[in-house]
Amino acid sequence: MSLLRRIERNRLPQVGEVVRIFQHGRLIASGRVICSDRQFVSVAGKGIVDLDTDELRRGLNDGSIRIEREVNF
């Protein structure tokens, strides 16, 4: 896997992105990122889910969390 692909996969979601976030294969958040700062990432879909950025980083690094982004061309 190329370095750029690994960096993109491990990047935290940014405001405005449409994402689905899975932890251990289970969907924990789906929708548009409405807030992303040093402490929390908020995802609005069917309700609002606040995720701790430290836990997201740890999960991305150990592979327990996966982020799927909607790609618009």
Backbone as XML, in Angstrom:
<?xml version="1.0"?>
<chain id="A" units="angstrom">
  <residue number="1" name="MET">
    <atom name="N" x="0.852" y="-1.174" z="0.000"/>
    <atom name="CA" x="0.000" y="0.000" z="0.000"/>
    <atom name="C" x="0.897" y="1.235" z="0.000"/>
  </residue>
  <residue number="2" name="SER">
    <atom name="N" x="0.558" y="2.189" z="-0.818"/>
    <atom name="CA" x="1.384" y="3.387" z="-0.922"/>
    <atom name="C" x="1.262" y="4.248" z="0.334"/>
  </residue>
  <residue number="3" name="LEU">
    <atom name="N" x="2.258" y="5.060" z="0.551"/>
    <atom name="CA" x="2.271" y="5.943" z="1.713"/>
    <atom name="C" x="1.091" y="6.902" z="1.694"/>
  </residue>
  <residue number="4" name="LEU">
    <atom name="N" x="0.786" y="7.474" z="0.528"/>
    <atom name="CA" x="-0.339" y="8.411" z="0.446"/>
    <atom name="C" x="-1.663" y="7.734" z="0.786"/>
  </residue>
  <residue number="5" name="ARG">
    <atom name="N" x="-1.864" y="6.515" z="0.349"/>
    <atom name="CA" x="-3.101" y="5.791" z="0.655"/>
    <atom name="C" x="-3.214" y="5.524" z="2.162"/>
  </residue>
  <residue number="6" name="ARG">
    <atom name="N" x="-2.095" y="5.169" z="2.814"/>
    <atom name="CA" x="-2.119" y="4.951" z="4.266"/>
    <atom name="C" x="-2.403" y="6.237" z="5.020"/>
  </residue>
  <residue number="7" name="ILE">
    <atom name="N" x="-1.825" y="7.334" z="4.576"/>
    <atom name="CA" x="-2.076" y="8.624" z="5.232"/>
    <atom name="C" x="-3.545" y="8.997" z="5.090"/>
  </residue>
  <residue number="8" name="GLU">
    <atom name="N" x="-4.104" y="8.850" z="3.897"/>
    <atom name="CA" x="-5.517" y="9.181" z="3.663"/>
    <atom name="C" x="-6.427" y="8.310" z="4.513"/>
  </residue>
  <residue number="9" name="ARG">
    <atom name="N" x="-6.122" y="7.019" z="4.616"/>
    <atom name="CA" x="-6.956" y="6.097" z="5.385"/>
    <atom name="C" x="-6.956" y="6.459" z="6.869"/>
  </residue>
  <residue number="10" name="ASN">
    <atom name="N" x="-5.828" y="6.941" z="7.380"/>
    <atom name="CA" x="-5.707" y="7.246" z="8.802"/>
    <atom name="C" x="-6.039" y="8.684" z="9.157"/>
  </residue>
  <residue number="11" name="ARG">
    <atom name="N" x="-6.441" y="9.479" z="8.176"/>
    <atom name="CA" x="-6.754" y="10.885" z="8.418"/>
    <atom name="C" x="-8.117" y="11.012" z="9.101"/>
  </residue>
  <residue number="12" name="LEU">
    <atom name="N" x="-8.208" y="11.896" z="10.082"/>
    <atom name="CA" x="-9.490" y="12.147" z="10.739"/>
    <atom name="C" x="-10.428" y="12.866" z="9.778"/>
  </residue>
  <residue number="13" name="PRO">
    <atom name="N" x="-11.732" y="12.644" z="9.905"/>
    <atom name="CA" x="-12.687" y="13.299" z="9.009"/>
    <atom name="C" x="-12.700" y="14.814" z="9.207"/>
  </residue>
  <residue number="14" name="GLN">
    <atom name="N" x="-12.914" y="15.529" z="8.109"/>
    <atom name="CA" x="-12.959" y="16.985" z="8.123"/>
    <atom name="C" x="-14.400" y="17.457" z="7.973"/>
  </residue>
  <residue number="15" name="VAL">
    <atom name="N" x="-14.662" y="18.690" z="8.386"/>
    <atom name="CA" x="-15.996" y="19.280" z="8.304"/>
    <atom name="C" x="-16.486" y="19.247" z="6.859"/>
  </residue>
  <residue number="16" name="GLY">
    <atom name="N" x="-17.725" y="18.794" z="6.680"/>
    <atom name="CA" x="-18.342" y="18.743" z="5.363"/>
    <atom name="C" x="-18.262" y="17.384" z="4.692"/>
  </residue>
  <residue number="17" name="GLU">
    <atom name="N" x="-17.360" y="16.516" z="5.127"/>
    <atom name="CA" x="-17.254" y="15.187" z="4.521"/>
    <atom name="C" x="-18.438" y="14.313" z="4.930"/>
  </residue>
  <residue number="18" name="VAL">
    <atom name="N" x="-18.855" y="13.457" z="4.018"/>
    <atom name="CA" x="-19.877" y="12.454" z="4.326"/>
    <atom name="C" x="-19.133" y="11.153" z="4.601"/>
  </residue>
  <residue number="19" name="VAL">
    <atom name="N" x="-19.326" y="10.610" z="5.810"/>
    <atom name="CA" x="-18.542" y="9.454" z="6.246"/>
    <atom name="C" x="-19.423" y="8.376" z="6.865"/>
  </residue>
  <residue number="20" name="ARG">
    <atom name="N" x="-18.865" y="7.183" z="6.894"/>
    <atom name="CA" x="-19.392" y="6.086" z="7.700"/>
    <atom name="C" x="-18.215" y="5.575" z="8.513"/>
  </residue>
  <residue number="21" name="ILE">
    <atom name="N" x="-18.384" y="5.499" z="9.834"/>
    <atom name="CA" x="-17.295" y="5.097" z="10.715"/>
    <atom name="C" x="-17.670" y="3.769" z="11.365"/>
  </residue>
  <residue number="22" name="PHE">
    <atom name="N" x="-16.768" y="2.798" z="11.217"/>
    <atom name="CA" x="-16.978" y="1.461" z="11.750"/>
    <atom name="C" x="-15.949" y="1.175" z="12.833"/>
  </residue>
  <residue number="23" name="GLN">
    <atom name="N" x="-16.393" y="0.507" z="13.895"/>
    <atom name="CA" x="-15.479" y="0.039" z="14.936"/>
    <atom name="C" x="-15.692" y="-1.455" z="15.080"/>
  </residue>
  <residue number="24" name="HIS">
    <atom name="N" x="-14.631" y="-2.227" z="14.869"/>
    <atom name="CA" x="-14.694" y="-3.688" z="14.887"/>
    <atom name="C" x="-15.783" y="-4.195" z="13.939"/>
  </residue>
  <residue number="25" name="GLY">
    <atom name="N" x="-15.932" y="-3.547" z="12.784"/>
    <atom name="CA" x="-16.900" y="-3.967" z="11.780"/>
    <atom name="C" x="-18.324" y="-3.512" z="12.027"/>
  </residue>
  <residue number="26" name="ARG">
    <atom name="N" x="-18.585" y="-2.836" z="13.128"/>
    <atom name="CA" x="-19.933" y="-2.366" z="13.469"/>
    <atom name="C" x="-20.036" y="-0.867" z="13.210"/>
  </residue>
  <residue number="27" name="LEU">
    <atom name="N" x="-21.096" y="-0.446" z="12.535"/>
    <atom name="CA" x="-21.308" y="0.963" z="12.216"/>
    <atom name="C" x="-21.582" y="1.750" z="13.499"/>
  </residue>
  <residue number="28" name="ILE">
    <atom name="N" x="-20.766" y="2.779" z="13.758"/>
    <atom name="CA" x="-20.984" y="3.591" z="14.958"/>
    <atom name="C" x="-21.444" y="5.003" z="14.623"/>
  </residue>
  <residue number="29" name="ALA">
    <atom name="N" x="-21.179" y="5.472" z="13.384"/>
    <atom name="CA" x="-21.631" y="6.810" z="12.985"/>
    <atom name="C" x="-21.714" y="6.869" z="11.464"/>
  </residue>
  <residue number="30" name="SER">
    <atom name="N" x="-22.756" y="7.561" z="10.989"/>
    <atom name="CA" x="-22.944" y="7.718" z="9.559"/>
    <atom name="C" x="-23.597" y="9.066" z="9.301"/>
  </residue>
  <residue number="31" name="GLY">
    <atom name="N" x="-23.031" y="9.838" z="8.371"/>
    <atom name="CA" x="-23.607" y="11.130" z="8.033"/>
    <atom name="C" x="-22.539" y="12.137" z="7.662"/>
  </residue>
  <residue number="32" name="ARG">
    <atom name="N" x="-22.890" y="13.413" z="7.793"/>
    <atom name="CA" x="-21.993" y="14.513" z="7.436"/>
    <atom name="C" x="-21.295" y="15.032" z="8.696"/>
  </residue>
  <residue number="33" name="VAL">
    <atom name="N" x="-19.991" y="15.261" z="8.579"/>
    <atom name="CA" x="-19.207" y="15.813" z="9.696"/>
    <atom name="C" x="-19.563" y="17.288" z="9.830"/>
  </residue>
  <residue number="34" name="ILE">
    <atom name="N" x="-20.072" y="17.667" z="11.009"/>
    <atom name="CA" x="-20.485" y="19.056" z="11.227"/>
    <atom name="C" x="-19.507" y="19.821" z="12.107"/>
  </residue>
  <residue number="35" name="CYS">
    <atom name="N" x="-18.649" y="19.093" z="12.822"/>
    <atom name="CA" x="-17.666" y="19.742" z="13.686"/>
    <atom name="C" x="-16.475" y="18.804" z="13.840"/>
  </residue>
  <residue number="36" name="SER">
    <atom name="N" x="-15.279" y="19.361" z="13.738"/>
    <atom name="CA" x="-14.069" y="18.574" z="13.925"/>
    <atom name="C" x="-13.029" y="19.479" z="14.573"/>
  </residue>
  <residue number="37" name="ASP">
    <atom name="N" x="-12.680" y="19.158" z="15.815"/>
    <atom name="CA" x="-11.673" y="19.955" z="16.506"/>
    <atom name="C" x="-10.716" y="19.033" z="17.247"/>
  </residue>
  <residue number="38" name="ARG">
    <atom name="N" x="-9.947" y="19.560" z="18.195"/>
    <atom name="CA" x="-8.938" y="18.772" z="18.902"/>
    <atom name="C" x="-9.532" y="17.719" z="19.812"/>
  </residue>
  <residue number="39" name="GLN">
    <atom name="N" x="-10.792" y="17.911" z="20.268"/>
    <atom name="CA" x="-11.378" y="16.988" z="21.231"/>
    <atom name="C" x="-12.435" y="16.062" z="20.645"/>
  </residue>
  <residue number="40" name="PHE">
    <atom name="N" x="-13.255" y="16.572" z="19.747"/>
    <atom name="CA" x="-14.388" y="15.797" z="19.241"/>
    <atom name="C" x="-14.549" y="15.925" z="17.737"/>
  </residue>
  <residue number="41" name="VAL">
    <atom name="N" x="-15.143" y="14.881" z="17.162"/>
    <atom name="CA" x="-15.628" y="14.902" z="15.787"/>
    <atom name="C" x="-17.116" y="14.616" z="15.893"/>
  </residue>
  <residue number="42" name="SER">
    <atom name="N" x="-17.947" y="15.524" z="15.390"/>
    <atom name="CA" x="-19.397" y="15.354" z="15.446"/>
    <atom name="C" x="-19.921" y="14.991" z="14.067"/>
  </residue>
  <residue number="43" name="VAL">
    <atom name="N" x="-20.716" y="13.901" z="14.020"/>
    <atom name="CA" x="-21.277" y="13.413" z="12.774"/>
    <atom name="C" x="-22.797" y="13.485" z="12.888"/>
  </residue>
  <residue number="44" name="ALA">
    <atom name="N" x="-23.432" y="14.187" z="11.931"/>
    <atom name="CA" x="-24.890" y="14.318" z="11.931"/>
    <atom name="C" x="-25.462" y="13.436" z="10.835"/>
  </residue>
  <residue number="45" name="GLY">
    <atom name="N" x="-26.308" y="12.517" z="11.231"/>
    <atom name="CA" x="-27.015" y="11.645" z="10.308"/>
    <atom name="C" x="-28.426" y="11.521" z="10.841"/>
  </residue>
  <residue number="46" name="LYS">
    <atom name="N" x="-28.749" y="10.362" z="11.347"/>
    <atom name="CA" x="-30.005" y="10.189" z="12.092"/>
    <atom name="C" x="-29.666" y="10.480" z="13.553"/>
  </residue>
  <residue number="47" name="GLY">
    <atom name="N" x="-29.563" y="11.738" z="13.871"/>
    <atom name="CA" x="-29.089" y="12.172" z="15.181"/>
    <atom name="C" x="-27.648" y="12.638" z="15.049"/>
  </residue>
  <residue number="48" name="ILE">
    <atom name="N" x="-27.087" y="13.076" z="16.159"/>
    <atom name="CA" x="-25.706" y="13.563" z="16.171"/>
    <atom name="C" x="-24.873" y="12.660" z="17.063"/>
  </residue>
  <residue number="49" name="VAL">
    <atom name="N" x="-23.729" y="12.229" z="16.537"/>
    <atom name="CA" x="-22.816" y="11.374" z="17.294"/>
    <atom name="C" x="-21.523" y="12.146" z="17.492"/>
  </residue>
  <residue number="50" name="ASP">
    <atom name="N" x="-21.091" y="12.272" z="18.756"/>
    <atom name="CA" x="-19.816" y="12.916" z="19.081"/>
    <atom name="C" x="-18.793" y="11.827" z="19.374"/>
  </residue>
  <residue number="51" name="LEU">
    <atom name="N" x="-17.671" y="11.877" z="18.677"/>
    <atom name="CA" x="-16.613" y="10.889" z="18.847"/>
    <atom name="C" x="-15.348" y="11.569" z="19.355"/>
  </residue>
  <residue number="52" name="ASP">
    <atom name="N" x="-14.693" y="10.957" z="20.317"/>
    <atom name="CA" x="-13.456" y="11.484" z="20.892"/>
    <atom name="C" x="-12.313" y="11.294" z="19.894"/>
  </residue>
  <residue number="53" name="THR">
    <atom name="N" x="-11.578" y="12.360" z="19.585"/>
    <atom name="CA" x="-10.523" y="12.273" z="18.585"/>
    <atom name="C" x="-9.366" y="11.382" z="19.034"/>
  </residue>
  <residue number="54" name="ASP">
    <atom name="N" x="-9.065" y="11.340" z="20.333"/>
    <atom name="CA" x="-7.988" y="10.465" z="20.813"/>
    <atom name="C" x="-8.340" y="9.002" z="20.568"/>
  </residue>
  <residue number="55" name="GLU">
    <atom name="N" x="-9.589" y="8.621" z="20.845"/>
    <atom name="CA" x="-10.023" y="7.246" z="20.604"/>
    <atom name="C" x="-10.040" y="6.926" z="19.116"/>
  </residue>
  <residue number="56" name="LEU">
    <atom name="N" x="-10.453" y="7.904" z="18.292"/>
    <atom name="CA" x="-10.435" y="7.696" z="16.844"/>
    <atom name="C" x="-9.014" y="7.453" z="16.349"/>
  </residue>
  <residue number="57" name="ARG">
    <atom name="N" x="-8.069" y="8.258" z="16.797"/>
    <atom name="CA" x="-6.673" y="8.088" z="16.372"/>
    <atom name="C" x="-6.124" y="6.734" z="16.786"/>
  </residue>
  <residue number="58" name="ARG">
    <atom name="N" x="-6.384" y="6.334" z="18.036"/>
    <atom name="CA" x="-5.910" y="5.033" z="18.509"/>
    <atom name="C" x="-6.514" y="3.904" z="17.676"/>
  </residue>
  <residue number="59" name="GLY">
    <atom name="N" x="-7.824" y="3.993" z="17.420"/>
    <atom name="CA" x="-8.488" y="2.962" z="16.635"/>
    <atom name="C" x="-7.998" y="2.907" z="15.201"/>
  </residue>
  <residue number="60" name="LEU">
    <atom name="N" x="-7.734" y="4.067" z="14.592"/>
    <atom name="CA" x="-7.200" y="4.086" z="13.239"/>
    <atom name="C" x="-5.807" y="3.469" z="13.192"/>
  </residue>
  <residue number="61" name="ASN">
    <atom name="N" x="-4.998" y="3.761" z="14.206"/>
    <atom name="CA" x="-3.638" y="3.227" z="14.237"/>
    <atom name="C" x="-3.607" y="1.723" z="14.473"/>
  </residue>
  <residue number="62" name="ASP">
    <atom name="N" x="-4.497" y="1.191" z="15.317"/>
    <atom name="CA" x="-4.479" y="-0.252" z="15.578"/>
    <atom name="C" x="-5.409" y="-1.048" z="14.662"/>
  </residue>
  <residue number="63" name="GLY">
    <atom name="N" x="-6.143" y="-0.350" z="13.798"/>
    <atom name="CA" x="-6.985" y="-1.025" z="12.817"/>
    <atom name="C" x="-8.376" y="-1.386" z="13.288"/>
  </residue>
  <residue number="64" name="SER">
    <atom name="N" x="-8.744" y="-1.006" z="14.521"/>
    <atom name="CA" x="-10.078" y="-1.351" z="15.019"/>
    <atom name="C" x="-11.153" y="-0.397" z="14.505"/>
  </residue>
  <residue number="65" name="ILE">
    <atom name="N" x="-10.747" y="0.781" z="14.006"/>
    <atom name="CA" x="-11.692" y="1.752" z="13.447"/>
    <atom name="C" x="-11.358" y="1.970" z="11.979"/>
  </residue>
  <residue number="66" name="ARG">
    <atom name="N" x="-12.414" y="1.990" z="11.159"/>
    <atom name="CA" x="-12.276" y="2.206" z="9.715"/>
    <atom name="C" x="-13.224" y="3.326" z="9.318"/>
  </residue>
  <residue number="67" name="ILE">
    <atom name="N" x="-12.747" y="4.260" z="8.506"/>
    <atom name="CA" x="-13.566" y="5.382" z="8.040"/>
    <atom name="C" x="-13.750" y="5.260" z="6.538"/>
  </residue>
  <residue number="68" name="GLU">
    <atom name="N" x="-15.012" y="5.222" z="6.110"/>
    <atom name="CA" x="-15.338" y="5.229" z="4.683"/>
    <atom name="C" x="-15.845" y="6.610" z="4.333"/>
  </residue>
  <residue number="69" name="ARG">
    <atom name="N" x="-15.255" y="7.191" z="3.301"/>
    <atom name="CA" x="-15.641" y="8.525" z="2.867"/>
    <atom name="C" x="-16.404" y="8.442" z="1.553"/>
  </residue>
  <residue number="70" name="GLU">
    <atom name="N" x="-17.417" y="9.303" z="1.404"/>
    <atom name="CA" x="-18.131" y="9.396" z="0.132"/>
    <atom name="C" x="-17.282" y="10.232" z="-0.801"/>
  </residue>
  <residue number="71" name="VAL">
    <atom name="N" x="-17.035" y="9.736" z="-1.982"/>
    <atom name="CA" x="-16.200" y="10.436" z="-2.945"/>
    <atom name="C" x="-17.089" y="11.013" z="-4.029"/>
  </residue>
  <residue number="72" name="ASN">
    <atom name="N" x="-17.006" y="12.326" z="-4.225"/>
    <atom name="CA" x="-17.772" y="13.015" z="-5.276"/>
    <atom name="C" x="-16.813" y="13.551" z="-6.318"/>
  </residue>
  <residue number="73" name="PHE">
    <atom name="N" x="-17.075" y="13.219" z="-7.562"/>
    <atom name="CA" x="-16.238" y="13.724" z="-8.654"/>
    <atom name="C" x="-17.066" y="14.573" z="-9.555"/>
  </residue>
</chain>
